[in-house]
Amino acid sequence: MMNEATNTRESIPPYLSKKIRLLSFFTIICVVFIHAYNYHDVELKPTTALYEGFQICPMIQFFICNALTRFANPLYFFISGYLFFAGVSRFNGSVYAKKLKKRLITLMLPYCIWVLAWSAAGVLIVKYCQTSFPVIDEKIGLLRENGLEAFFSKPLPFQFWYISDLFKLAILSPIVYFLVKKLKIFAVILAAVPWVIDYQFHYLPNCDGILFFVLGAYLAVNHIRFPGKESPVKKDALTIAIPAVWIAVCAAYTAMSAAAAPARALLFAYKMCGALGFVSVFIIYDAASGRIADSRALNAFASCTFFIYACHEPLQHMIFQRALEFTDSNFVHMALFFGLPLLFVLLGSALGSLLRKAAPRVHSVLTGGRG
């Protein structure tokens, strides 16, 4: 999805195209921070109970990584579903074949290149560096045991699961189109059932992806206006209340995790964080877009979104592991937590910009034509 609006510009107004591009960039920053959690339970889940309890630094990281930023994946899939069907007046076999062929180039080709490159780097690190990184050892082990299944379901650069799920949704797009065309809003309600109970289908996209891709498709297919207005929204009680409730729920969820609340309660709070954040992001963007949308610096960074996404893991985890072997001080934990994501934003932006200028064709292949 990252900046995929550029590929459907003819059917999307300029304001909306810019909005999607900037929201994509913002959510990539959130993803980098989600992966920056570096305390005891590195792989955060909806029902994760904070091992450290009511300690301020782990709670700050948890609040940001597992609560505040958890709208990112739903937003990705929502925008992807909307863009996939935007401007499609009739979804027949030829349209499907054309879109699937395009996604092979824009999704699966970059996926295979990046996953192969990171996997090869992981093998070389394990073989020649006389060191061990759990995040690499685990993924290389899965590749050796399960081959292609692991390559496409549990890649070493683990953020690429999103690209794999997005291609699966492209394959399933005729079913999605039929459901949202015939059932309309009831198709969204149907897709919400596994999301509510957090049921994950084997070999299918995760429940977040299914629900929010269907929601985006529902808007596009039924010609319902994308959330937000062509000009910044006016402040009213509702636009202030929803983001405020979102922040409050994120704080409550963090406290519940520190208190090791029951799994069902944690799951419910987690889902609320994602759903309220999803709505709040559109409110906040439209309220602030007059100040930020035309920022040259922000738009320059946003043009390199895919490189930030592709480059930050597993390298960020490797740096965390090595740095925290020497000290367990909260200062180092927090300095790494805030410093490394910003470093990777700068690094990814610089690499993307340089490659676009030096070798535009290579850049296009590596990013699938995205920024």
C-alpha positions in Angstrom: 0.0 0.0 0.0 2.8 2.5 0.9 2.0 5.4 -1.3 0.0 3.2 -3.7 -2.2 6.3 -4.4 0.3 7.3 -7.0 -0.7 4.2 -9.0 -4.4 5.2 -9.0 -4.0 8.9 -9.2 -6.4 9.2 -12.1 -9.3 8.1 -9.9 -8.4 9.9 -6.7 -8.6 13.7 -6.1 -5.2 15.4 -5.3 -6.2 16.2 -1.7 -7.1 12.6 -1.0 -3.9 11.3 -2.7 -1.8 13.5 -0.5 -3.8 12.5 2.5 -3.2 8.8 1.8 0.5 9.3 1.2 1.0 11.2 4.5 -1.1 8.9 6.5 0.9 6.0 5.1 4.1 7.7 6.1 2.8 8.4 9.6 1.7 4.8 10.1 5.1 3.5 8.9 6.7 5.6 11.7 4.2 3.9 14.1 5.3 0.5 12.8 9.0 1.3 13.4 8.1 2.3 17.0 5.9 -0.8 17.5 9.0 -2.9 16.7 11.2 -0.8 19.0 9.8 -2.2 22.2 12.9 -3.6 24.0 11.9 -4.8 27.5 11.2 -8.4 28.6 8.4 -9.4 26.3 9.8 -8.3 22.9 7.0 -9.8 20.8 4.0 -7.9 22.1 0.6 -9.5 21.7 -3.0 -8.3 22.5 -3.0 -10.3 25.8 0.6 -9.5 26.8 1.0 -8.8 30.6 3.8 -6.5 31.4 6.5 -8.6 33.0 7.9 -5.5 34.8 4.6 -4.5 36.3 4.0 -0.9 37.2 7.4 0.4 36.2 7.3 3.7 34.4 9.7 3.1 31.5 8.3 -0.3 30.4 4.8 1.2 30.7 5.7 4.2 28.5 7.1 1.8 25.8 4.0 -0.4 26.1 1.7 2.5 25.9 3.3 3.7 22.7 4.0 0.2 21.1 1.0 -1.9 22.0 -1.7 0.7 22.5 -1.3 4.1 20.9 0.1 2.9 17.6 -2.0 -0.2 17.1 -4.2 1.6 14.6 -1.4 1.3 12.0 -2.2 -2.2 10.6 -5.9 -1.6 10.4 -5.2 1.7 8.6 -2.8 0.0 6.1 -5.4 -2.6 5.1 -8.2 -0.1 5.0 -6.3 2.2 2.6 -5.2 -0.8 0.6 -8.7 -2.1 0.2 -9.9 1.3 -0.8 -7.2 1.8 -3.4 -7.6 -1.7 -4.8 -11.2 -1.0 -5.8 -11.1 2.8 -6.3 -12.2 3.7 -9.8 -13.4 0.2 -10.7 -16.8 0.4 -12.3 -17.0 -3.3 -13.0 -14.9 -6.0 -11.5 -14.8 -8.8 -14.2 -12.3 -11.4 -15.0 -10.0 -9.2 -17.1 -9.9 -6.5 -14.4 -9.0 -9.2 -11.9 -6.3 -10.6 -14.1 -4.8 -7.2 -14.7 -4.8 -6.2 -11.0 -3.3 -9.6 -10.0 -0.6 -9.2 -12.5 0.1 -5.7 -11.3 0.3 -6.9 -7.7 2.8 -9.6 -8.7 5.1 -6.7 -9.7 4.3 -4.2 -7.0 4.0 -6.6 -4.1 5.5 -10.0 -4.6 8.6 -9.0 -6.6 9.8 -6.5 -3.9 8.8 -9.0 -1.2 10.9 -11.8 -2.7 13.9 -9.5 -3.3 13.9 -8.0 0.2 13.2 -11.3 2.0 15.9 -13.1 0.0 18.4 -10.3 0.7 17.7 -10.2 4.4 17.7 -14.1 4.6 21.0 -14.3 2.8 22.4 -11.6 5.2 21.1 -13.6 8.1 22.7 -16.8 7.0 26.1 -15.0 6.5 25.8 -13.4 10.0 25.1 -16.8 11.6 28.0 -18.5 9.7 30.8 -15.9 9.8 30.2 -13.5 12.6 30.6 -15.9 15.5 27.6 -14.5 17.2 24.0 -15.3 17.8 20.9 -13.2 17.3 17.6 -15.0 18.4 15.5 -13.1 15.9 17.8 -14.4 13.0 18.4 -17.9 14.5 14.6 -18.5 14.8 13.7 -17.4 11.3 16.7 -19.2 9.6 15.6 -22.3 11.5 12.1 -22.0 10.2 13.3 -21.5 6.6 15.4 -24.7 6.9 12.5 -26.7 8.3 9.6 -25.4 6.3 11.1 -23.9 3.2 8.7 -21.8 1.0 5.9 -21.9 3.7 8.2 -20.1 6.1 9.5 -17.8 3.4 6.0 -16.5 2.6 4.4 -16.7 6.1 7.3 -16.0 8.6 9.9 -14.0 6.7 13.1 -13.0 8.4 12.3 -9.3 8.0 9.1 -9.9 9.9 7.4 -6.7 8.9 6.9 -8.2 5.4 4.1 -10.4 6.7 1.9 -7.4 5.7 2.9 -7.6 2.0 2.2 -11.3 2.0 -1.2 -10.8 3.5 -2.0 -8.0 1.1 -1.2 -10.2 -1.9 -3.5 -12.9 -0.4 -6.3 -10.4 -0.2 -5.6 -9.5 -3.8 -6.1 -13.1 -4.7 -9.4 -13.1 -2.7 -10.6 -9.8 -4.2 -13.4 -11.3 -6.3 -15.0 -12.7 -3.2 -14.5 -9.4 -1.4 -16.0 -7.5 -4.3 -19.0 -9.8 -4.5 -19.7 -9.6 -0.8 -19.4 -5.8 -0.5 -21.5 -5.3 -3.7 -24.3 -7.6 -2.7 -24.3 -7.5 1.1 -22.9 -4.0 1.5 -22.5 -3.0 5.2 -23.4 -6.6 6.2 -20.2 -7.8 4.5 -18.2 -5.6 6.9 -20.2 -6.9 9.9 -19.5 -10.4 8.7 -15.8 -9.7 8.5 -15.8 -8.1 11.9 -16.8 -11.4 13.6 -13.3 -13.0 13.5 -11.7 -9.6 14.4 -13.8 -9.2 17.5 -12.8 -12.7 18.8 -9.3 -12.4 17.4 -9.7 -15.6 15.4 -6.8 -16.2 12.9 -7.5 -18.3 9.9 -4.7 -20.7 8.8 -3.0 -19.6 5.6 -5.4 -16.7 5.2 -4.7 -13.0 6.1 -5.0 -12.0 9.7 -8.3 -10.8 11.1 -7.2 -7.2 11.1 -6.4 -7.4 7.4 -9.7 -9.1 6.4 -11.9 -6.6 8.3 -10.3 -3.4 7.3 -9.5 -4.4 3.7 -13.2 -5.3 3.4 -14.1 -1.9 5.0 -12.0 0.0 2.5 -13.4 -2.1 -0.4 -17.0 -1.3 0.9 -16.4 2.4 0.6 -14.8 2.2 -2.8 -17.2 -0.2 -4.4 -20.3 1.6 -3.1 -18.9 5.0 -3.9 -18.9 6.2 -0.3 -16.7 9.2 0.4 -13.3 8.5 2.0 -13.3 9.6 5.7 -12.6 13.3 6.0 -13.2 16.4 4.0 -11.4 18.3 1.3 -10.7 21.0 3.8 -9.8 20.7 7.5 -12.7 19.8 9.8 -14.0 22.2 12.4 -13.5 21.3 16.0 -16.6 20.2 17.8 -17.4 18.1 20.8 -17.3 14.8 18.9 -13.9 15.5 17.2 -12.4 16.3 20.6 -14.1 13.5 22.5 -13.1 10.6 20.3 -9.3 11.2 20.4 -9.6 11.9 24.1 -11.4 8.6 24.8 -8.8 6.9 22.6 -5.9 8.2 24.7 -7.8 7.3 27.9 -8.4 3.7 26.7 -4.7 3.3 25.7 -3.7 4.4 29.2 -6.2 2.0 30.8 -5.1 -0.9 28.6 -1.4 -0.2 29.7 -2.4 -0.2 33.4 -4.4 -3.4 32.9 -1.4 -5.1 31.3 0.8 -4.0 34.2 -1.8 -5.4 36.6 -1.9 -8.7 34.6 -5.6 -8.4 33.9 -7.5 -11.4 32.5 -6.8 -12.2 28.8 -10.3 -11.4 27.6 -10.3 -8.0 29.2 -6.9 -7.2 27.7 -8.0 -8.4 24.2 -11.1 -6.2 24.4 -9.1 -3.1 25.5 -6.5 -3.8 22.7 -9.2 -3.9 20.1 -10.7 -0.7 21.4 -7.3 1.0 21.2 -7.0 0.0 17.5 -10.5 0.9 16.5 -10.6 4.3 18.4 -7.1 5.1 17.0 -8.3 4.3 13.5 -11.1 6.8 13.8 -9.0 9.4 15.7 -6.3 9.5 13.0 -8.7 10.7 10.4 -10.1 13.4 12.8 -6.6 14.6 13.8 -5.3 14.6 10.2 -8.2 16.7 8.9 -7.9 19.1 11.8 -4.2 19.6 11.3 -3.8 19.1 7.6 -3.8 22.8 6.8 -0.5 23.1 8.8 1.2 19.9 7.8 0.1 18.8 4.4 2.2 21.3 2.5 5.4 20.8 4.5 8.2 20.3 2.1 10.3 18.4 4.6 7.4 16.1 5.6 6.6 15.3 2.0 10.2 14.6 1.2 10.3 12.0 4.0 6.9 10.6 2.9 8.3 9.9 -0.5 10.7 7.3 1.0 8.1 5.4 3.1 8.8 2.0 1.6 12.5 2.1 2.3 11.9 3.0 5.9 9.5 0.1 6.1 11.9 -2.4 4.4 15.2 -1.4 6.1 14.4 -1.1 9.8 14.0 -4.8 10.7 15.7 -7.1 11.7 18.6 -4.7 12.1 16.8 -2.7 14.8 16.3 -5.8 16.9 19.9 -6.8 16.4 21.2 -3.4 17.7 18.9 -3.7 20.7 20.2 -7.1 21.6 23.8 -6.1 21.4 23.5 -2.8 23.2 21.4 -4.3 26.0 23.9 -7.1 26.7 26.2 -4.5 28.3 23.6 -2.7 30.5 20.0 -3.0 31.6 19.6 0.6 32.7 16.2 2.3 31.9 18.1 5.2 30.4 19.6 3.0 27.7 16.3 1.2 27.1 14.6 4.5 26.5 17.4 6.2 24.6 17.4 3.2 22.2 13.6 3.2 22.0 13.3 6.8 20.9 16.7 7.1 19.1 16.8 4.0 16.8 13.4 4.6 15.1 14.3 8.1 14.3 17.7 6.9 13.0 16.0 4.4 10.7 13.6 7.0 9.5 16.6 9.2 8.5 18.5 6.2 7.1 15.7 4.8 5.1 14.8 8.2 3.7 18.4 8.9 2.7 18.8 5.5 1.0 15.6 5.8 -0.8 16.4 9.3 -2.0 19.9 8.4 -3.2 18.8 5.3 -5.0 15.9 7.1 -6.7 18.3 9.6 -8.1 21.2 7.2 -8.9 19.3 4.2 -10.2 15.6 5.0 -10.7 14.8 1.7 -12.3 16.3 -0.3 -9.5 14.5 1.9 -7.0 11.2 1.2 -8.8 11.8 -2.6 -8.7 12.7 -2.6 -5.0 9.7 -0.5 -4.0 7.2 -1.8 -6.5 6.9 1.7 -7.9 6.3 3.3 -4.5 8.2 5.9 -2.5 
